[in-house]
Amino acid sequence: MKVLIATEKPFAAVAVDAMRKVIEDAGAELALLEKYTSRQELLDAVATADALIIRSDKVDAEVLAAAPSLKVVVRAGAGYDNVDLEAATSRGVCVQNTPGQNSNAVAELVFGLAVMMCRNMYNGTSGSELKDKTLGIQAFGQVGRNVARIARGFEMSISALDPYCPDNVMEDAGVSPVHSVEELYRENKVVSIHIPATPETRGSIGYDLVASMPKGGLLINTARKEVVDEEGLIRALDARPDLKYAADVAPERAAEMKARFGDRVFFTPKKMGAQTSEANINAGIAAARQVIAFLTTGEQRFRVNK
């Protein structure tokens, strides 16, 4: 069994060492492709791999076609829109993610962004506090639940929208369930987005929702930029000078938005939610364990393709 770890942005060395131990203790061979600069390097490396572990690296039909022995791809992280699920299914390849491993890191970033934006980017002017403010969480998965946990420490009033999560789970976490996206945005001064990018969600957050937020509203996106309709967002920020937007990944029109809205918008230079040493290690080790479990026992608890 040959396991390839292919990462343009490598795991931390300590994570790779731990992953190597998991893989080699199971009798498998580890191949490492880090900081590759051409697509051909990846295509060559996957040619003899039985399993592939990636981060934000793209695995499309061409990559899958170049890997005739490939049985499983594990994305070390929660999101998996960088993998062509349909192509993987057609070739009989199992695709998995590692949910929950990065969730605390992302949740902490939400509040790093929230405090910074409420304090006007620390520009010397008077800002506002999070205490007693209303927080709406869009999707109550692992990240959303960690956001709620931290928000309780700020003494915020918390609600959440998630059609796949029972109301009692939210209520047990001290969160009020809401049942429409319109209500979530209309009733909360801070909204934190945690939905995946799917055909149904891409561009789903636009002018009507953002413009309906209360006075001084703050929208935080640590999910995917594709879920926000940029044109609608810009229109809302134009119409409502009191609104602010912070994101974990720069939108396509980031330069224009910074020029127009100044300190009312902020974007990290690259996706930073999982960029902590702890999350890096946790996700990498989880990916290695899931690969070995699949290759040895067929375990596919975290499978994301059909």
ROGUPA-762857 format. One record per residue (C-alpha): residue number from 0; z, y, x. Coordinates in Angstrom, 2 decimals. Each point is the difference from the previous one (the first is absolute). Example, Ala and Ser with C-alpha at 12.3 -4.5 7.8 and 13.67 -1.06 7.14 Angstrom:
<zafis>
<zafi 0,<7.80,-4.50,12.30>> <zafi 1,<-0.66,3.44,1.37>> 
</zafis>
This chain:
<zafis>
<zafi 0,<0.00,0.00,0.00>> <zafi 1,<-0.98,3.40,1.35>> <zafi 2,<1.61,3.17,-1.33>> <zafi 3,<-1.66,3.31,0.83>> <zafi 4,<1.95,3.25,-0.15>> <zafi 5,<-2.65,2.73,-0.18>> <zafi 6,<1.34,3.54,-0.05>> <zafi 7,<-1.71,3.27,0.86>> <zafi 8,<3.50,1.50,-0.17>> <zafi 9,<2.14,-2.70,1.62>> <zafi 10,<3.35,-1.31,-1.08>> <zafi 11,<2.90,0.99,2.21>> <zafi 12,<0.38,-2.27,3.02>> <zafi 13,<3.30,-1.36,-1.32>> <zafi 14,<-1.73,-0.91,-3.27>> <zafi 15,<-2.81,-1.80,1.82>> <zafi 16,<2.54,-1.96,2.04>> <zafi 17,<1.80,-1.09,-3.17>> <zafi 18,<-3.30,-0.91,-1.70>> <zafi 19,<-1.08,-1.99,3.06>> <zafi 20,<3.21,-2.02,-0.17>> <zafi 21,<-0.51,-0.81,-3.70>> <zafi 22,<-3.61,-1.03,0.58>> <zafi 23,<0.40,-1.94,3.23>> <zafi 24,<3.19,-1.75,-1.13>> <zafi 25,<-2.13,-1.44,-2.82>> <zafi 26,<-2.47,-1.38,2.53>> <zafi 27,<-2.71,2.55,-0.71>> <zafi 28,<-1.96,2.09,2.48>> <zafi 29,<0.32,3.79,-0.06>> <zafi 30,<-2.98,2.24,0.77>> <zafi 31,<0.56,3.74,0.30>> <zafi 32,<-2.59,2.74,-0.55>> <zafi 33,<1.58,3.44,0.29>> <zafi 34,<-1.44,3.51,0.10>> <zafi 35,<-3.54,-1.28,-0.44>> <zafi 36,<-2.62,2.71,-0.08>> <zafi 37,<-3.04,-1.77,-1.42>> <zafi 38,<-0.65,-2.11,-3.06>> <zafi 39,<-1.71,-2.61,2.15>> <zafi 40,<3.27,-0.69,1.81>> <zafi 41,<1.59,-0.95,-3.30>> <zafi 42,<-2.99,-2.10,-1.07>> <zafi 43,<0.10,-1.90,3.28>> <zafi 44,<3.76,-0.53,-0.14>> <zafi 45,<0.08,-1.45,-3.52>> <zafi 46,<-2.73,-2.56,0.75>> <zafi 47,<2.51,-2.74,0.89>> <zafi 48,<3.07,1.16,-1.96>> <zafi 49,<1.69,-2.10,-2.66>> <zafi 50,<2.24,2.89,-1.05>> <zafi 51,<-0.15,3.77,0.33>> <zafi 52,<2.83,2.54,-0.02>> <zafi 53,<-0.96,3.66,-0.40>> <zafi 54,<1.52,3.39,-0.75>> <zafi 55,<-2.41,2.64,-1.34>> <zafi 56,<-3.01,-1.74,1.55>> <zafi 57,<-2.97,-0.55,-2.32>> <zafi 58,<-0.92,-3.58,-0.87>> <zafi 59,<-3.25,0.06,-1.95>> <zafi 60,<-2.72,-2.53,-0.77>> <zafi 61,<-1.49,0.34,3.47>> <zafi 62,<3.29,-0.79,1.71>> <zafi 63,<0.62,-2.95,-2.31>> <zafi 64,<-3.51,-1.34,0.62>> <zafi 65,<0.64,0.13,3.75>> <zafi 66,<3.10,-2.21,-0.39>> <zafi 67,<-1.13,-3.45,-1.21>> <zafi 68,<3.41,-1.59,0.71>> <zafi 69,<2.06,2.72,-1.62>> <zafi 70,<2.43,-1.20,-2.66>> <zafi 71,<2.45,2.86,-0.47>> <zafi 72,<0.22,3.76,0.57>> <zafi 73,<3.40,1.68,-0.14>> <zafi 74,<0.22,3.77,-0.21>> <zafi 75,<3.29,1.09,1.58>> <zafi 76,<0.97,2.50,-2.65>> <zafi 77,<-0.09,0.44,-3.75>> <zafi 78,<-3.45,1.50,-0.56>> <zafi 79,<-3.06,-2.23,0.41>> <zafi 80,<-2.94,2.14,-1.07>> <zafi 81,<-1.38,-0.32,3.55>> <zafi 82,<-0.85,-3.65,-0.74>> <zafi 83,<-3.00,-1.03,-2.12>> <zafi 84,<1.78,-2.36,-2.39>> <zafi 85,<-3.14,-1.12,-1.81>> <zafi 86,<-1.73,-0.95,3.25>> <zafi 87,<3.13,-1.81,1.19>> <zafi 88,<0.23,-1.99,-3.22>> <zafi 89,<-3.66,-0.97,0.18>> <zafi 90,<0.59,-1.44,3.49>> <zafi 91,<3.20,-1.79,-1.00>> <zafi 92,<2.23,2.28,2.09>> <zafi 93,<3.53,0.74,-1.21>> <zafi 94,<1.03,3.67,0.31>> <zafi 95,<3.67,0.94,0.06>> <zafi 96,<2.08,3.13,0.50>> <zafi 97,<3.63,0.42,1.07>> <zafi 98,<1.60,1.93,-2.86>> <zafi 99,<3.35,1.63,0.55>> <zafi 100,<-0.03,0.06,3.78>> <zafi 101,<-0.97,3.67,0.21>> <zafi 102,<1.64,1.13,-3.21>> <zafi 103,<3.07,1.73,1.39>> <zafi 104,<-2.09,1.82,2.62>> <zafi 105,<-2.34,1.35,-2.67>> <zafi 106,<2.87,0.94,-2.29>> <zafi 107,<1.74,1.93,2.76>> <zafi 108,<-3.25,1.86,0.69>> <zafi 109,<-0.15,1.05,-3.66>> <zafi 110,<3.27,1.85,0.43>> <zafi 111,<-0.97,1.40,3.38>> <zafi 112,<-3.00,1.55,-1.73>> <zafi 113,<1.99,1.04,-3.06>> <zafi 114,<2.68,1.87,1.94>> <zafi 115,<-2.60,1.68,2.23>> <zafi 116,<-2.06,1.19,-2.96>> <zafi 117,<3.03,1.15,-2.00>> <zafi 118,<1.10,2.03,3.04>> <zafi 119,<-3.44,1.63,0.23>> <zafi 120,<-0.93,-1.78,3.24>> <zafi 121,<3.07,1.58,1.64>> <zafi 122,<-1.87,3.30,0.19>> <zafi 123,<3.15,2.13,-0.27>> <zafi 124,<-0.21,0.69,-3.74>> <zafi 125,<2.44,-1.16,-2.64>> <zafi 126,<-0.81,-3.44,-1.37>> <zafi 127,<1.54,-2.38,-2.52>> <zafi 128,<2.14,-3.13,-0.05>> <zafi 129,<-0.73,-3.49,-1.30>> <zafi 130,<3.43,-0.41,-1.59>> <zafi 131,<-0.21,-0.13,-3.81>> <zafi 132,<-3.81,0.14,0.04>> <zafi 133,<-2.07,-2.46,-2.02>> <zafi 134,<-1.93,-2.66,1.94>> <zafi 135,<-2.78,-2.10,-1.48>> <zafi 136,<-1.06,-3.16,1.86>> <zafi 137,<-3.53,-1.23,-0.76>> <zafi 138,<0.27,-3.79,0.51>> <zafi 139,<3.33,-1.75,0.44>> <zafi 140,<-0.80,-2.59,2.64>> <zafi 141,<1.83,-0.43,3.30>> <zafi 142,<-0.70,3.55,1.19>> <zafi 143,<0.80,1.54,-3.37>> <zafi 144,<3.32,-1.82,-0.15>> <zafi 145,<0.95,1.26,3.44>> <zafi 146,<-0.99,3.53,-1.03>> <zafi 147,<2.34,-0.33,-2.99>> <zafi 148,<2.82,-1.28,2.23>> <zafi 149,<-0.28,3.00,2.32>> <zafi 150,<-0.44,2.45,-2.90>> <zafi 151,<3.36,-1.06,-1.40>> <zafi 152,<1.59,1.29,3.19>> <zafi 153,<-1.62,3.39,-0.64>> <zafi 154,<1.43,-0.09,-3.53>> <zafi 155,<-3.42,0.31,-1.58>> <zafi 156,<-0.84,-0.97,-3.58>> <zafi 157,<-2.45,-2.89,0.38>> <zafi 158,<-2.67,-1.48,-2.26>> <zafi 159,<-2.86,-2.37,0.70>> <zafi 160,<-3.23,-1.29,-1.47>> <zafi 161,<-1.11,-3.57,0.63>> <zafi 162,<-1.60,-2.11,-2.76>> <zafi 163,<0.59,-3.13,2.08>> <zafi 164,<3.74,0.54,0.44>> <zafi 165,<2.44,-0.75,-2.84>> <zafi 166,<2.04,2.95,-1.23>> <zafi 167,<3.28,-1.77,0.72>> <zafi 168,<-0.85,-0.30,3.71>> <zafi 169,<-0.39,3.78,0.18>> <zafi 170,<3.11,0.61,-2.07>> <zafi 171,<2.06,-2.30,2.24>> <zafi 172,<-1.09,2.22,2.92>> <zafi 173,<1.14,3.16,-1.76>> <zafi 174,<-3.56,0.98,-0.91>> <zafi 175,<-1.30,1.06,-3.41>> <zafi 176,<-3.26,-1.76,-0.92>> <zafi 177,<-2.87,2.07,-1.37>> <zafi 178,<-3.06,-1.51,-1.63>> <zafi 179,<-2.83,2.45,0.58>> <zafi 180,<-1.34,1.71,3.10>> <zafi 181,<-0.20,3.24,-1.96>> <zafi 182,<3.74,-0.10,-0.67>> <zafi 183,<0.76,-0.81,3.64>> <zafi 184,<-1.79,3.11,1.27>> <zafi 185,<1.03,2.28,-2.84>> <zafi 186,<3.72,-0.74,0.29>> <zafi 187,<0.58,-0.13,3.78>> <zafi 188,<0.20,2.80,2.54>> <zafi 189,<-0.71,-2.45,2.84>> <zafi 190,<-2.43,-2.90,-0.43>> <zafi 191,<-0.41,-2.67,2.68>> <zafi 192,<-3.16,-2.14,-0.14>> <zafi 193,<0.15,-3.70,0.93>> <zafi 194,<-2.95,-1.55,-1.84>> <zafi 195,<-2.67,-2.02,1.85>> <zafi 196,<-3.62,1.08,0.23>> <zafi 197,<-1.86,-2.11,-2.57>> <zafi 198,<-3.08,0.64,-2.14>> <zafi 199,<2.37,1.09,-2.78>> <zafi 200,<2.15,2.35,2.10>> <zafi 201,<-2.54,1.68,2.30>> <zafi 202,<-0.25,3.67,-0.97>> <zafi 203,<2.46,-0.52,-2.84>> <zafi 204,<2.34,2.84,1.03>> <zafi 205,<-1.83,3.24,-0.64>> <zafi 206,<0.19,3.44,-1.53>> <zafi 207,<1.57,-0.85,-3.35>> <zafi 208,<2.91,-1.96,1.48>> <zafi 209,<0.74,2.32,2.92>> <zafi 210,<-0.30,3.16,-2.07>> <zafi 211,<2.42,-1.43,-2.58>> <zafi 212,<2.89,-0.19,2.51>> <zafi 213,<3.00,2.30,-0.51>> <zafi 214,<0.22,3.37,1.76>> <zafi 215,<0.48,-0.51,3.75>> <zafi 216,<-1.35,-3.54,-0.18>> <zafi 217,<-0.48,-2.08,3.15>> <zafi 218,<-2.40,-2.96,0.17>> <zafi 219,<0.49,-2.44,2.89>> <zafi 220,<-2.57,-2.66,0.83>> <zafi 221,<0.95,-2.72,2.48>> <zafi 222,<-2.33,-2.51,-1.67>> <zafi 223,<-3.77,0.44,0.42>> <zafi 224,<-2.03,3.20,0.02>> <zafi 225,<-2.59,-1.61,-2.27>> <zafi 226,<2.33,0.01,-3.02>> <zafi 227,<-0.09,3.81,-0.11>> <zafi 228,<-3.00,1.88,-1.37>> <zafi 229,<-0.28,2.69,2.67>> <zafi 230,<-2.07,2.38,-2.11>> <zafi 231,<2.55,-0.20,-2.81>> <zafi 232,<2.90,0.44,2.41>> <zafi 233,<-1.58,3.10,1.53>> <zafi 234,<-0.62,1.47,-3.46>> <zafi 235,<3.63,-0.61,-0.93>> <zafi 236,<1.30,1.61,3.21>> <zafi 237,<-2.29,2.96,-0.64>> <zafi 238,<1.18,0.39,-3.59>> <zafi 239,<3.68,-0.56,0.82>> <zafi 240,<1.17,1.90,3.12>> <zafi 241,<3.46,-1.55,-0.46>> <zafi 242,<-1.22,-3.57,0.62>> <zafi 243,<0.12,-1.86,3.33>> <zafi 244,<-1.60,-3.19,1.35>> <zafi 245,<0.98,-2.13,3.01>> <zafi 246,<-1.79,-3.16,1.07>> <zafi 247,<0.34,-2.78,2.53>> <zafi 248,<-3.72,0.10,0.68>> <zafi 249,<-2.30,2.99,0.14>> <zafi 250,<-2.41,0.44,-2.91>> <zafi 251,<-3.71,0.45,0.65>> <zafi 252,<0.30,3.75,-0.59>> <zafi 253,<3.18,0.44,2.03>> <zafi 254,<-1.23,2.95,2.09>> <zafi 255,<-1.15,1.88,-3.09>> <zafi 256,<3.29,-0.67,-1.77>> <zafi 257,<2.08,1.19,2.96>> <zafi 258,<-2.06,3.17,0.21>> <zafi 259,<0.36,0.70,-3.73>> <zafi 260,<3.57,-1.09,-0.65>> <zafi 261,<1.81,0.33,3.33>> <zafi 262,<3.58,-1.32,-0.05>> <zafi 263,<-0.44,-1.28,-3.55>> <zafi 264,<-1.77,-3.08,1.40>> <zafi 265,<0.78,-2.34,2.87>> <zafi 266,<-1.77,-3.08,1.34>> <zafi 267,<1.09,-2.31,2.80>> <zafi 268,<-2.61,-0.36,2.77>> <zafi 269,<-0.32,-3.72,-0.72>> <zafi 270,<1.63,-2.41,-2.43>> <zafi 271,<3.63,0.11,1.08>> <zafi 272,<1.91,-1.93,-2.67>> <zafi 273,<0.33,-3.20,2.00>> <zafi 274,<0.15,1.72,3.39>> <zafi 275,<3.54,-0.94,0.98>> <zafi 276,<0.99,-2.54,2.60>> <zafi 277,<2.00,-1.92,-2.59>> <zafi 278,<-2.85,-0.24,-2.51>> <zafi 279,<-2.45,-0.89,2.76>> <zafi 280,<2.14,-2.92,1.13>> <zafi 281,<0.90,-1.19,-3.51>> <zafi 282,<-3.60,-0.03,-1.25>> <zafi 283,<-1.33,-1.70,3.12>> <zafi 284,<2.54,-2.81,-0.04>> <zafi 285,<-0.48,-0.51,-3.73>> <zafi 286,<-3.78,-0.25,0.52>> <zafi 287,<0.42,-2.58,2.77>> <zafi 288,<2.36,-2.10,-2.12>> <zafi 289,<-2.34,0.13,-2.98>> <zafi 290,<-2.99,-1.05,2.11>> <zafi 291,<1.87,-3.00,1.40>> <zafi 292,<1.35,-0.96,-3.44>> <zafi 293,<-3.52,0.06,-1.42>> <zafi 294,<-1.55,-1.99,2.87>> <zafi 295,<2.75,-2.63,0.04>> <zafi 296,<1.04,-0.38,-3.65>> <zafi 297,<-2.55,1.95,-2.04>> <zafi 298,<2.64,2.52,-1.11>> <zafi 299,<-1.71,3.01,-1.60>> <zafi 300,<2.74,1.83,-1.87>> <zafi 301,<-1.38,3.42,1.00>> <zafi 302,<-3.66,-0.74,-0.69>> <zafi 303,<-1.83,3.04,-1.38>> <zafi 304,<-3.50,-1.42,-0.64>> <zafi 305,<-0.98,-2.55,-2.61>> 
</zafis>
